[in-house]
Amino acid sequence: MVHNDIEYRKANCSDARKLAILYKQVYIQTYGTEGVSDEFADFITPLFSPERIVNTITDDPDQIIVAEYKGNLVGVAEIGNNKLAPIGALVAPELNKLYILEWFCGRGIGYRLLREVEEVIVQRGHTHMWLWVLASNQRAVEFYERNEFEGIGFASFQMAKNVYENLVMVKQLRDDSQPGHNF
């Protein structure tokens, strides 16, 4: 789907190298407030390897959605299927990543990627989705709040040495006919 000058589509295996770079760029910009340490490099190198990305796309072609400008990737959303939220008892799809290159922020790309993700999740029969976001990333927290995510608490993400405080957020995508969800 094309919206203005940005095209939204499912990722394919030929995108893997570009996605690896986009993932690393945005991750470092968000979390690398003190630069890139050995710990940081050891963590993101396998996580954002082209091989892992190809495996993810091969396992589930609907799991990664990209935003493309003039044939170049500028944003990505990745869905984690049926994940247990780090707090509460919710098992639901996780918005695992919603990354936009800084130069393309503020153009509605995150909003459109989020809508694409929600469509996939609803088509699969789910009623909720969750995410965790760096608590100090106020711009991202406010974006999710504007898009009807509700904070349900905090959870720490531990690397080898560093710990990052994250806000866990949930969004109801449609009416749930099953009572008793505990977040």
N, C-alpha and C positions, 0 to 999 in steps of 0.2 A: 504494500500500500504506500502511496506517495502522499505526503502532507507538506505543502509548500515545496521546498527544494530538498526535503529529506525523504528517503525511502525507508520503509520498515519491512523487514523480512526475517524469516528463520535463517539462522546461520547455517553455513555448509562447511564441509571439511576444508575447503580451499581458503576459508577465512582464518584458520587456526593461527598462523604466524602473526597476522595483523591483530587478532584478538589478544594474543599473548602480550603484545606490546601495549595495547590499549589498557588491558587489565593492570599491568605493572605501572604504567604512567599514573593512572587515577589512584591506585592503591598507595603508591609512594607519596603522591600529593596529599592524600588524606591522612595517612598514618605516619609518614616519615618526617615528623616534625623536627627530629634531631638528625636527619640525614639517613643514609643507608648503611646500617651496621652489618656485620657478619650474620647476626641472628636474623635480621630482616631479609638479607639475601638468601640465606638458607631456607627461610620460610616461603618466600614468594617464587623462587626459581622452579621448584617442582609443582607448586600450586597453579602457576600460570604457564606451564609448559605447553607448547603446541600439541604434544602427544596426549596430554590429559584432556585438552580441549577437543581434539579429534575423537577421543574415546567418549566424551560426554555427548557430542553431537551424534555419533554413531549409535550410542545406547538409546538416545531419545531425541529425535530431530526437532521436537517442539520445545526443548529445554532452553535453548539460547536464541534470543531475538536480537537483531542488530538494527542500528540506525546508520544509514549510509548517506553521505553527501558527495556528489560527483564521483561515485565509485569508491570512496574512502570511508572506512568505519570511523564514526564519531561518538557512538554510544552503544551500550549493550545492556541487556537484562538477562539474568540467568535464574531459572527456577530449580529449586531443590525439591524433589518429590517426597511427600509424606515424611517430613522431618519432625522430630520432637523438639518443641521450643525449649530453650534453656531454663525457662521458669514456667510454672503452671503445668497443665497436663495436656496441652494442645498438640496433637499430631496433625499436621496439615502441610500443604506446600509452603516452602520458604522462598521469599524473594531473596535469593542468595546474593545477587549482585544487581545493582542498577548504577552503572558507571557512565558518565558523560565527560568527554574531554572538556577541560575548563573553557576553551575558546568557544564551545558550543552551548554552554550553560545559558539559561534564560531565554531559550528559543522554543520551549515547549517539548523538547525531545524526551526529557524524563517523564513528563505527563503521558505522552503518546506511547512510550515503551511500557509504562505501567498499565495502560489500557490494554495493550496487546497481551501482556502477561495475564491480566485478570480474565481476558477472554479465553485463553488456553485453560486456565485453572477452572473456570466455571464450566467449560465444555467437558472437562474431566469429572464433573459432578461434585466438586468441592464447594463448601460454603464459606470458608475462611482461608486467609493466608497470613503469614507472619514474617517478620524480619527482625534483625537487630542492626542497630546503627550506632556508630561512635557517638557517645552521649555529648561530647564537646563539639560535634559537627552541627552547629545550630542551623545552618542553611538546610542541611538534609533533614533534620528533625522537623523543621517547619514545613518543608515540602511534604513530608509524609502526613503530618497533621492536616494540612490543606487537602490532602487526598484521602481523608477519613480513616487514617490509621489511629489507633488509640494506644498510648503507652500503658503497659501492664507491669512494668518493673525493670530492674537493672540486673545485668549479668556480666561477669568479667570474662574477657577472652585472654587466655594465657599463652604467650609465646614461651620460649625457653627462659627468658629473664623478664621481659616486659609484660605488663598487664594493661589491658585496655578496657575501660568501662563502657558498656554498651547499653542503650535503651532498647528493650524488647517491645515491639509494637505489633498489634493485630488489626486486621481489617475484616469485617464481615462483608462478604461479596453478594449474598442474597439471603433471604429468610431461611432460617434453619428449622426444619420440622422436627429435629431431634432435640428435646430439652436437655439441660444439664451440662452444657459446656462449662468447664472451669478454666479460667485463664489465670 
